[in-house]
Amino acid sequence: VEWGIVLMLVSLAIFIVATTMGGLNYVTTTLQARTRGMTLMRMPLTVWGIFIATIMALLAFPALFVSAVMMLLDK
């Protein structure tokens, strides 16, 4: 067993889980905690950029997590 590869895969899986939880937190905050009168179309462009990047990460990271777990179990 090559422990360096195993530790890299475990750390990758932990990173993906942490990033997914942070992304869910950001999306939930953006959608629910806006001030009164702040519609989605009135949000600043930087918030939109981070929001869209987070949505794309949330769509991509589950597949990356499954592949990391499969590679870990293959070791």
Gaussian input, Z-matrix of N, CA and C with variables (Angstrom, degrees):
# hf/3-21g

backbone

0 1
 N
 C     1     B1
 C     2     B2     1     A1
 N     3     B3     2     A2     1     D1
 C     4     B4     3     A3     2     D2
 C     5     B5     4     A4     3     D3
 N     6     B6     5     A5     4     D4
 C     7     B7     6     A6     5     D5
 C     8     B8     7     A7     6     D6
 N     9     B9     8     A8     7     D7
 C    10    B10     9     A9     8     D8
 C    11    B11    10    A10     9     D9
 N    12    B12    11    A11    10    D10
 C    13    B13    12    A12    11    D11
 C    14    B14    13    A13    12    D12
 N    15    B15    14    A14    13    D13
 C    16    B16    15    A15    14    D14
 C    17    B17    16    A16    15    D15
 N    18    B18    17    A17    16    D16
 C    19    B19    18    A18    17    D17
 C    20    B20    19    A19    18    D18
 N    21    B21    20    A20    19    D19
 C    22    B22    21    A21    20    D20
 C    23    B23    22    A22    21    D21
 N    24    B24    23    A23    22    D22
 C    25    B25    24    A24    23    D23
 C    26    B26    25    A25    24    D24
 N    27    B27    26    A26    25    D25
 C    28    B28    27    A27    26    D26
 C    29    B29    28    A28    27    D27
 N    30    B30    29    A29    28    D28
 C    31    B31    30    A30    29    D29
 C    32    B32    31    A31    30    D30
 N    33    B33    32    A32    31    D31
 C    34    B34    33    A33    32    D32
 C    35    B35    34    A34    33    D33
 N    36    B36    35    A35    34    D34
 C    37    B37    36    A36    35    D35
 C    38    B38    37    A37    36    D36
 N    39    B39    38    A38    37    D37
 C    40    B40    39    A39    38    D38
 C    41    B41    40    A40    39    D39
 N    42    B42    41    A41    40    D40
 C    43    B43    42    A42    41    D41
 C    44    B44    43    A43    42    D42
 N    45    B45    44    A44    43    D43
 C    46    B46    45    A45    44    D44
 C    47    B47    46    A46    45    D45
 N    48    B48    47    A47    46    D46
 C    49    B49    48    A48    47    D47
 C    50    B50    49    A49    48    D48
 N    51    B51    50    A50    49    D49
 C    52    B52    51    A51    50    D50
 C    53    B53    52    A52    51    D51
 N    54    B54    53    A53    52    D52
 C    55    B55    54    A54    53    D53
 C    56    B56    55    A55    54    D54
 N    57    B57    56    A56    55    D55
 C    58    B58    57    A57    56    D56
 C    59    B59    58    A58    57    D57
 N    60    B60    59    A59    58    D58
 C    61    B61    60    A60    59    D59
 C    62    B62    61    A61    60    D60
 N    63    B63    62    A62    61    D61
 C    64    B64    63    A63    62    D62
 C    65    B65    64    A64    63    D63
 N    66    B66    65    A65    64    D64
 C    67    B67    66    A66    65    D65
 C    68    B68    67    A67    66    D66
 N    69    B69    68    A68    67    D67
 C    70    B70    69    A69    68    D68
 C    71    B71    70    A70    69    D69
 N    72    B72    71    A71    70    D70
 C    73    B73    72    A72    71    D71
 C    74    B74    73    A73    72    D72
 N    75    B75    74    A74    73    D73
 C    76    B76    75    A75    74    D74
 C    77    B77    76    A76    75    D75
 N    78    B78    77    A77    76    D76
 C    79    B79    78    A78    77    D77
 C    80    B80    79    A79    78    D78
 N    81    B81    80    A80    79    D79
 C    82    B82    81    A81    80    D80
 C    83    B83    82    A82    81    D81
 N    84    B84    83    A83    82    D82
 C    85    B85    84    A84    83    D83
 C    86    B86    85    A85    84    D84
 N    87    B87    86    A86    85    D85
 C    88    B88    87    A87    86    D86
 C    89    B89    88    A88    87    D87
 N    90    B90    89    A89    88    D88
 C    91    B91    90    A90    89    D89
 C    92    B92    91    A91    90    D90
 N    93    B93    92    A92    91    D91
 C    94    B94    93    A93    92    D92
 C    95    B95    94    A94    93    D93
 N    96    B96    95    A95    94    D94
 C    97    B97    96    A96    95    D95
 C    98    B98    97    A97    96    D96
 N    99    B99    98    A98    97    D97
 C   100   B100    99    A99    98    D98
 C   101   B101   100   A100    99    D99
 N   102   B102   101   A101   100   D100
 C   103   B103   102   A102   101   D101
 C   104   B104   103   A103   102   D102
 N   105   B105   104   A104   103   D103
 C   106   B106   105   A105   104   D104
 C   107   B107   106   A106   105   D105
 N   108   B108   107   A107   106   D106
 C   109   B109   108   A108   107   D107
 C   110   B110   109   A109   108   D108
 N   111   B111   110   A110   109   D109
 C   112   B112   111   A111   110   D110
 C   113   B113   112   A112   111   D111
 N   114   B114   113   A113   112   D112
 C   115   B115   114   A114   113   D113
 C   116   B116   115   A115   114   D114
 N   117   B117   116   A116   115   D115
 C   118   B118   117   A117   116   D116
 C   119   B119   118   A118   117   D117
 N   120   B120   119   A119   118   D118
 C   121   B121   120   A120   119   D119
 C   122   B122   121   A121   120   D120
 N   123   B123   122   A122   121   D121
 C   124   B124   123   A123   122   D122
 C   125   B125   124   A124   123   D123
 N   126   B126   125   A125   124   D124
 C   127   B127   126   A126   125   D125
 C   128   B128   127   A127   126   D126
 N   129   B129   128   A128   127   D127
 C   130   B130   129   A129   128   D128
 C   131   B131   130   A130   129   D129
 N   132   B132   131   A131   130   D130
 C   133   B133   132   A132   131   D131
 C   134   B134   133   A133   132   D132
 N   135   B135   134   A134   133   D133
 C   136   B136   135   A135   134   D134
 C   137   B137   136   A136   135   D135
 N   138   B138   137   A137   136   D136
 C   139   B139   138   A138   137   D137
 C   140   B140   139   A139   138   D138
 N   141   B141   140   A140   139   D139
 C   142   B142   141   A141   140   D140
 C   143   B143   142   A142   141   D141
 N   144   B144   143   A143   142   D142
 C   145   B145   144   A144   143   D143
 C   146   B146   145   A145   144   D144
 N   147   B147   146   A146   145   D145
 C   148   B148   147   A147   146   D146
 C   149   B149   148   A148   147   D147
 N   150   B150   149   A149   148   D148
 C   151   B151   150   A150   149   D149
 C   152   B152   151   A151   150   D150
 N   153   B153   152   A152   151   D151
 C   154   B154   153   A153   152   D152
 C   155   B155   154   A154   153   D153
 N   156   B156   155   A155   154   D154
 C   157   B157   156   A156   155   D155
 C   158   B158   157   A157   156   D156
 N   159   B159   158   A158   157   D157
 C   160   B160   159   A159   158   D158
 C   161   B161   160   A160   159   D159
 N   162   B162   161   A161   160   D160
 C   163   B163   162   A162   161   D161
 C   164   B164   163   A163   162   D162
 N   165   B165   164   A164   163   D163
 C   166   B166   165   A165   164   D164
 C   167   B167   166   A166   165   D165
 N   168   B168   167   A167   166   D166
 C   169   B169   168   A168   167   D167
 C   170   B170   169   A169   168   D168
 N   171   B171   170   A170   169   D169
 C   172   B172   171   A171   170   D170
 C   173   B173   172   A172   171   D171
 N   174   B174   173   A173   172   D172
 C   175   B175   174   A174   173   D173
 C   176   B176   175   A175   174   D174
 N   177   B177   176   A176   175   D175
 C   178   B178   177   A177   176   D176
 C   179   B179   178   A178   177   D177
 N   180   B180   179   A179   178   D178
 C   181   B181   180   A180   179   D179
 C   182   B182   181   A181   180   D180
 N   183   B183   182   A182   181   D181
 C   184   B184   183   A183   182   D182
 C   185   B185   184   A184   183   D183
 N   186   B186   185   A185   184   D184
 C   187   B187   186   A186   185   D185
 C   188   B188   187   A187   186   D186
 N   189   B189   188   A188   187   D187
 C   190   B190   189   A189   188   D188
 C   191   B191   190   A190   189   D189
 N   192   B192   191   A191   190   D190
 C   193   B193   192   A192   191   D191
 C   194   B194   193   A193   192   D192
 N   195   B195   194   A194   193   D193
 C   196   B196   195   A195   194   D194
 C   197   B197   196   A196   195   D195
 N   198   B198   197   A197   196   D196
 C   199   B199   198   A198   197   D197
 C   200   B200   199   A199   198   D198
 N   201   B201   200   A200   199   D199
 C   202   B202   201   A201   200   D200
 C   203   B203   202   A202   201   D201
 N   204   B204   203   A203   202   D202
 C   205   B205   204   A204   203   D203
 C   206   B206   205   A205   204   D204
 N   207   B207   206   A206   205   D205
 C   208   B208   207   A207   206   D206
 C   209   B209   208   A208   207   D207
 N   210   B210   209   A209   208   D208
 C   211   B211   210   A210   209   D209
 C   212   B212   211   A211   210   D210
 N   213   B213   212   A212   211   D211
 C   214   B214   213   A213   212   D212
 C   215   B215   214   A214   213   D213
 N   216   B216   215   A215   214   D214
 C   217   B217   216   A216   215   D215
 C   218   B218   217   A217   216   D216
 N   219   B219   218   A218   217   D217
 C   220   B220   219   A219   218   D218
 C   221   B221   220   A220   219   D219
 N   222   B222   221   A221   220   D220
 C   223   B223   222   A222   221   D221
 C   224   B224   223   A223   222   D222

   B1=1.4564
   B2=1.5218
   B3=1.3257
   B4=1.4566
   B5=1.5231
   B6=1.3318
   B7=1.4616
   B8=1.5167
   B9=1.3164
   B10=1.4599
   B11=1.5199
   B12=1.3318
   B13=1.4655
   B14=1.5179
   B15=1.3317
   B16=1.4667
   B17=1.5277
   B18=1.3277
   B19=1.4657
   B20=1.5257
   B21=1.3344
   B22=1.4580
   B23=1.5222
   B24=1.3265
   B25=1.4637
   B26=1.5284
   B27=1.3281
   B28=1.4700
   B29=1.5248
   B30=1.3280
   B31=1.4673
   B32=1.5244
   B33=1.3228
   B34=1.4638
   B35=1.5228
   B36=1.3332
   B37=1.4631
   B38=1.5292
   B39=1.3295
   B40=1.4712
   B41=1.5281
   B42=1.3293
   B43=1.4633
   B44=1.5253
   B45=1.3257
   B46=1.4644
   B47=1.5188
   B48=1.3232
   B49=1.4692
   B50=1.5275
   B51=1.3218
   B52=1.4680
   B53=1.5259
   B54=1.3184
   B55=1.4561
   B56=1.5215
   B57=1.3248
   B58=1.4613
   B59=1.5223
   B60=1.3214
   B61=1.4647
   B62=1.5303
   B63=1.3183
   B64=1.4576
   B65=1.5206
   B66=1.3260
   B67=1.4593
   B68=1.5143
   B69=1.3208
   B70=1.4649
   B71=1.5243
   B72=1.3177
   B73=1.4593
   B74=1.5269
   B75=1.3148
   B76=1.4649
   B77=1.5252
   B78=1.3416
   B79=1.4644
   B80=1.5222
   B81=1.3266
   B82=1.4615
   B83=1.5261
   B84=1.3228
   B85=1.4599
   B86=1.5240
   B87=1.3261
   B88=1.4590
   B89=1.5242
   B90=1.3135
   B91=1.4658
   B92=1.5249
   B93=1.3290
   B94=1.4615
   B95=1.5238
   B96=1.3108
   B97=1.4656
   B98=1.5291
   B99=1.3234
   B100=1.4647
   B101=1.5242
   B102=1.3125
   B103=1.4547
   B104=1.5334
   B105=1.2995
   B106=1.4614
   B107=1.5306
   B108=1.3144
   B109=1.4573
   B110=1.5170
   B111=1.3273
   B112=1.4677
   B113=1.5294
   B114=1.3213
   B115=1.4583
   B116=1.5241
   B117=1.3098
   B118=1.4615
   B119=1.5257
   B120=1.3090
   B121=1.4640
   B122=1.5307
   B123=1.3131
   B124=1.4720
   B125=1.5268
   B126=1.3221
   B127=1.4667
   B128=1.5285
   B129=1.3364
   B130=1.4682
   B131=1.5302
   B132=1.3192
   B133=1.4576
   B134=1.5270
   B135=1.3256
   B136=1.4642
   B137=1.5225
   B138=1.3232
   B139=1.4619
   B140=1.5218
   B141=1.3279
   B142=1.4567
   B143=1.5290
   B144=1.3238
   B145=1.4598
   B146=1.5142
   B147=1.3198
   B148=1.4648
   B149=1.5247
   B150=1.3245
   B151=1.4637
   B152=1.5318
   B153=1.3209
   B154=1.4659
   B155=1.5304
   B156=1.3306
   B157=1.4693
   B158=1.5236
   B159=1.3200
   B160=1.4596
   B161=1.5185
   B162=1.3200
   B163=1.4630
   B164=1.5304
   B165=1.3288
   B166=1.4665
   B167=1.5255
   B168=1.3265
   B169=1.4631
   B170=1.5251
   B171=1.3349
   B172=1.4635
   B173=1.5185
   B174=1.3190
   B175=1.4610
   B176=1.5305
   B177=1.3259
   B178=1.4586
   B179=1.5249
   B180=1.3243
   B181=1.4574
   B182=1.5248
   B183=1.3281
   B184=1.4725
   B185=1.5274
   B186=1.3216
   B187=1.4638
   B188=1.5259
   B189=1.3236
   B190=1.4650
   B191=1.5256
   B192=1.3324
   B193=1.4620
   B194=1.5240
   B195=1.3231
   B196=1.4666
   B197=1.5224
   B198=1.3244
   B199=1.4630
   B200=1.5267
   B201=1.3315
   B202=1.4668
   B203=1.5225
   B204=1.3264
   B205=1.4663
   B206=1.5257
   B207=1.3321
   B208=1.4655
   B209=1.5252
   B210=1.3319
   B211=1.4613
   B212=1.5219
   B213=1.3288
   B214=1.4628
   B215=1.5227
   B216=1.3193
   B217=1.4627
   B218=1.5237
   B219=1.3139
   B220=1.4602
   B221=1.5221
   B222=1.3273
   B223=1.4659
   B224=1.4725
   A1=108.29
   A2=115.65
   A3=121.11
   A4=108.29
   A5=115.90
   A6=120.66
   A7=112.67
   A8=117.23
   A9=119.20
   A10=112.04
   A11=116.25
   A12=120.30
   A13=110.49
   A14=116.76
   A15=120.21
   A16=110.28
   A17=116.98
   A18=120.09
   A19=111.82
   A20=117.18
   A21=120.28
   A22=110.72
   A23=117.80
   A24=121.01
   A25=111.40
   A26=116.89
   A27=119.78
   A28=110.06
   A29=116.74
   A30=118.88
   A31=111.22
   A32=118.12
   A33=121.01
   A34=110.73
   A35=117.10
   A36=120.46
   A37=111.05
   A38=117.37
   A39=120.48
   A40=110.36
   A41=117.17
   A42=120.97
   A43=111.39
   A44=116.97
   A45=120.67
   A46=110.46
   A47=117.28
   A48=120.20
   A49=110.19
   A50=117.37
   A51=120.65
   A52=111.52
   A53=117.25
   A54=120.53
   A55=111.32
   A56=116.92
   A57=120.51
   A58=110.83
   A59=117.30
   A60=119.75
   A61=111.11
   A62=117.56
   A63=120.53
   A64=112.07
   A65=116.54
   A66=120.20
   A67=112.45
   A68=116.38
   A69=119.62
   A70=110.80
   A71=116.70
   A72=120.85
   A73=110.69
   A74=117.20
   A75=120.31
   A76=111.35
   A77=117.47
   A78=120.64
   A79=110.36
   A80=116.82
   A81=120.31
   A82=111.16
   A83=116.80
   A84=120.31
   A85=111.08
   A86=116.69
   A87=119.98
   A88=111.49
   A89=117.06
   A90=119.76
   A91=113.19
   A92=118.33
   A93=120.52
   A94=114.81
   A95=119.05
   A96=120.50
   A97=113.17
   A98=117.07
   A99=119.00
   A100=109.38
   A101=115.16
   A102=119.46
   A103=110.12
   A104=116.20
   A105=120.81
   A106=109.87
   A107=116.40
   A108=121.17
   A109=114.45
   A110=117.99
   A111=121.45
   A112=108.37
   A113=116.28
   A114=119.94
   A115=108.79
   A116=115.84
   A117=119.28
   A118=111.47
   A119=117.04
   A120=120.04
   A121=112.93
   A122=118.09
   A123=120.93
   A124=112.32
   A125=117.57
   A126=120.17
   A127=109.93
   A128=117.47
   A129=120.18
   A130=111.87
   A131=114.79
   A132=120.65
   A133=111.69
   A134=118.22
   A135=119.98
   A136=111.12
   A137=117.16
   A138=120.32
   A139=109.74
   A140=116.76
   A141=120.20
   A142=111.17
   A143=117.22
   A144=120.26
   A145=112.30
   A146=116.29
   A147=119.78
   A148=110.37
   A149=117.03
   A150=121.86
   A151=110.89
   A152=118.03
   A153=121.69
   A154=110.60
   A155=117.44
   A156=120.11
   A157=110.89
   A158=116.82
   A159=120.61
   A160=111.05
   A161=117.22
   A162=120.65
   A163=110.14
   A164=117.45
   A165=120.30
   A166=110.81
   A167=117.18
   A168=119.97
   A169=110.77
   A170=116.87
   A171=119.86
   A172=111.52
   A173=117.99
   A174=120.72
   A175=112.03
   A176=117.82
   A177=121.11
   A178=113.39
   A179=118.29
   A180=120.26
   A181=115.64
   A182=121.64
   A183=117.79
   A184=113.26
   A185=117.79
   A186=120.24
   A187=110.52
   A188=117.14
   A189=120.73
   A190=110.88
   A191=117.00
   A192=120.89
   A193=111.02
   A194=116.70
   A195=120.24
   A196=110.45
   A197=117.63
   A198=119.17
   A199=111.29
   A200=118.46
   A201=120.38
   A202=110.89
   A203=117.14
   A204=120.15
   A205=110.21
   A206=117.30
   A207=119.56
   A208=111.12
   A209=117.63
   A210=119.82
   A211=110.95
   A212=116.75
   A213=120.43
   A214=110.51
   A215=116.62
   A216=119.87
   A217=111.97
   A218=117.54
   A219=121.41
   A220=111.26
   A221=117.01
   A222=120.63
   A223=110.54
   D1=127.93
   D2=177.17
   D3=-91.65
   D4=105.00
   D5=-172.57
   D6=-68.39
   D7=-27.24
   D8=178.34
   D9=-63.81
   D10=-42.28
   D11=179.12
   D12=-69.10
   D13=-40.34
   D14=179.31
   D15=-62.46
   D16=-45.30
   D17=179.24
   D18=-65.08
   D19=-36.05
   D20=177.32
   D21=-64.67
   D22=-42.11
   D23=180.00
   D24=-68.68
   D25=-38.47
   D26=177.63
   D27=-65.72
   D28=-43.39
   D29=179.18
   D30=-66.63
   D31=-34.28
   D32=176.16
   D33=-64.78
   D34=-42.42
   D35=178.41
   D36=-64.35
   D37=-41.54
   D38=178.31
   D39=-65.24
   D40=-40.24
   D41=177.38
   D42=-61.66
   D43=-42.02
   D44=-179.17
   D45=-65.88
   D46=-42.96
   D47=178.86
   D48=-63.29
   D49=-44.16
   D50=-179.35
   D51=-65.22
   D52=-41.16
   D53=179.03
   D54=-66.99
   D55=-37.89
   D56=177.55
   D57=-64.85
   D58=-42.88
   D59=178.39
   D60=-65.14
   D61=-41.46
   D62=176.64
   D63=-64.68
   D64=-38.50
   D65=177.55
   D66=-65.36
   D67=-41.89
   D68=176.45
   D69=-62.68
   D70=-38.72
   D71=177.15
   D72=-62.35
   D73=-44.54
   D74=-178.93
   D75=-65.77
   D76=-43.91
   D77=-179.95
   D78=-63.65
   D79=-44.60
   D80=179.48
   D81=-62.66
   D82=-42.70
   D83=179.07
   D84=-64.25
   D85=-42.32
   D86=-179.53
   D87=-64.12
   D88=-38.51
   D89=-176.67
   D90=-82.41
   D91=-30.56
   D92=-171.63
   D93=-106.20
   D94=-28.47
   D95=-169.85
   D96=-105.56
   D97=27.80
   D98=176.05
   D99=-74.83
   D100=155.65
   D101=177.84
   D102=-72.22
   D103=163.82
   D104=-178.94
   D105=-62.92
   D106=130.48
   D107=180.00
   D108=90.05
   D109=-8.19
   D110=179.94
   D111=-88.81
   D112=98.20
   D113=177.30
   D114=-81.85
   D115=172.08
   D116=178.78
   D117=-63.12
   D118=-34.51
   D119=-178.78
   D120=-75.30
   D121=-13.96
   D122=179.37
   D123=-98.26
   D124=0.18
   D125=179.01
   D126=-70.34
   D127=150.86
   D128=178.08
   D129=-64.61
   D130=157.49
   D131=-177.13
   D132=-64.87
   D133=-33.70
   D134=179.10
   D135=-65.08
   D136=-38.19
   D137=177.45
   D138=-65.21
   D139=-41.10
   D140=177.45
   D141=-62.02
   D142=-42.09
   D143=-179.76
   D144=-62.30
   D145=-46.31
   D146=178.71
   D147=-67.07
   D148=-37.93
   D149=179.48
   D150=-62.17
   D151=-47.10
   D152=-179.75
   D153=-67.27
   D154=-40.56
   D155=177.82
   D156=-63.14
   D157=-37.24
   D158=178.46
   D159=-68.32
   D160=-40.62
   D161=177.25
   D162=-61.46
   D163=-43.05
   D164=179.22
   D165=-65.04
   D166=-38.68
   D167=177.98
   D168=-65.70
   D169=-39.74
   D170=178.80
   D171=-65.46
   D172=-28.24
   D173=176.98
   D174=-79.10
   D175=-29.27
   D176=-174.83
   D177=-91.46
   D178=-33.37
   D179=-170.89
   D180=-69.96
   D181=-30.04
   D182=176.67
   D183=-60.03
   D184=-39.63
   D185=177.94
   D186=-66.12
   D187=-39.30
   D188=177.77
   D189=-65.73
   D190=-38.56
   D191=178.40
   D192=-64.34
   D193=-44.94
   D194=179.87
   D195=-63.48
   D196=-40.80
   D197=178.89
   D198=-66.91
   D199=-36.36
   D200=177.54
   D201=-66.30
   D202=-40.72
   D203=178.51
   D204=-67.11
   D205=-40.15
   D206=178.79
   D207=-64.39
   D208=-40.44
   D209=177.31
   D210=-66.83
   D211=-34.71
   D212=178.33
   D213=-66.76
   D214=-42.21
   D215=179.85
   D216=-73.08
   D217=-21.59
   D218=178.58
   D219=-75.54
   D220=-22.30
   D221=-178.90
   D222=-67.04

